[in-house]
Amino acid sequence: MNPVDIFTQVKECVYKGNHYSIRDNGAVFRHTKGRISKGDNCWSLESKEDSKLGDYSLS
């Protein structure tokens, strides 16, 4: 099974006018708003080394 598909919880948020879904495994889904950008409408799971945002968790 793909690691992005292993999760138990999903939260929704709006950040800087964009709608996101975040899974408890760290996967992020950015919902399309108007024009589609690279990475919209798909789950992405960055490694800790790739992340520029640092650690985040669901509360």
C-alpha positions in Angstrom: 0.0 0.0 0.0 1.2 3.5 -0.8 2.2 5.5 2.4 0.0 8.4 1.3 -3.0 6.1 1.7 -2.3 5.1 5.3 -4.1 7.5 7.6 -6.9 7.7 10.2 -7.9 11.4 10.2 -8.4 14.2 7.7 -8.8 17.9 8.5 -9.7 20.9 6.3 -8.3 24.4 6.4 -8.0 27.6 4.4 -4.6 29.2 4.2 -3.9 32.4 2.2 -7.1 31.9 0.3 -6.4 28.3 -0.7 -8.5 25.3 0.6 -6.4 22.3 1.8 -7.1 18.9 3.2 -4.5 17.5 5.5 -4.1 13.9 6.7 -2.6 12.8 9.9 0.2 11.1 8.0 1.4 14.5 6.7 -0.2 14.2 3.2 -1.6 17.5 1.8 -4.3 18.0 -0.9 -4.7 21.5 -2.3 -8.2 21.9 -3.9 -8.4 23.8 -7.2 -9.5 27.4 -7.1 -9.9 28.7 -10.6 -6.8 27.9 -12.7 -5.2 24.5 -12.0 -1.6 24.7 -10.7 0.9 21.9 -10.5 0.1 19.8 -7.4 -3.6 20.7 -7.3 -6.1 18.0 -6.9 -3.7 15.3 -5.8 -2.3 14.0 -2.5 1.3 14.8 -1.9 3.5 13.5 0.9 6.9 15.3 1.3 9.8 13.8 3.1 11.0 15.8 6.1 14.1 16.8 4.1 11.9 18.3 1.3 9.6 20.3 3.6 10.2 24.0 3.9 7.5 24.4 6.4 8.9 22.2 9.1 6.8 20.0 11.3 3.1 20.3 11.6 0.5 18.1 13.2 -3.3 17.7 13.4 -4.8 18.8 16.7 
